[in-house]
Amino acid sequence: MTWSVVAMLSAASAAAFAVPARPWLVSPRRRSSAPLIPVVALVSMSTLSSPHLAGGVLVAVGAAAAVRILLVRRRRRRAALSGQARVLAFCQLIGSELAAGQPPGLALQRAAEEWPDLGPLSTAFALGADVPAAMRAASAAPGQADLTFVAAAWQVAHHSGGGLSAAMTRVASGLRATQATRRVVAAELASARATARLMAGLPVFALMMGRGIGADPVAFLLGTTPGLVCLAVGLALGFAGVAWIEAIADGVS
């Protein structure tokens, strides 16, 4: 087997790892183990052919898995940002509809037409159920944790007899200030994230420089056992560095 064949098989393994498009919508208990089947088969065949080849395949599969983990985290972060914007827009819409004299049920219905994911809130109101409880249930979706504040304002206004429109307006104002702070934090963290990715990509430029001076670092990394060990350790450290920075940034934001 040539390394070109290994590269193609490794690419197939990477594609298998990237199958789930929305991992946050799938329960970990119900995830299929089907993507692992080609990986296990590939490693088994490589082991029978050559232990060195098996090591190369394991390194390639590990790199594919690391890339998949980073992509999933990036997708979740984008979903969270979208959810935060949706909650703010929902609160603003409810406040404006109530200020215009519309009943709460009609305001929730219009919000459900605008954002189908928030349809259960309108359904709960129509059935006479607990709307704040429905909001708290919806807050479990990515980026929609701020719905708990909307639920609290709705509940206080309902029990105290205060104006729901004024309560929604105050909550919307608070959410706007919170999101403005989040944007400032995200802008400050962007440079740290960019630096981490640049540092992770520097070894590629080192390989190009090695080729430029007449050496063949790629052959050493892929064609020898010490090279594979160095490659595996380097990839692991690069992934750990990027993941560490991402974890710190996510914790701050």
HELIX and SHEET records of a PDB file:
HELIX    1   1 TRP A    3  PHE A   17  1                                  15    
HELIX    2   2 PRO A   23  LEU A   25  5                                   3    
HELIX    3   3 PRO A   28  ARG A   30  5                                   3    
HELIX    4   4 LEU A   36  SER A   49  1                                  14    
HELIX    5   5 PRO A   51  ALA A   99  1                                  49    
HELIX    6   6 PRO A  104  GLU A  114  1                                  11    
HELIX    7   7 PRO A  116  LEU A  118  5                                   3    
HELIX    8   8 GLY A  119  ALA A  126  1                                   8    
HELIX    9   9 VAL A  131  ALA A  138  1                                   8    
HELIX   10  10 LEU A  147  SER A  160  1                                  14    
HELIX   11  11 LEU A  164  GLY A  212  1                                  49    
HELIX   12  12 PRO A  217  GLY A  223  1                                   7    
HELIX   13  13 THR A  225  VAL A  252  1                                  28    
END                                                                             
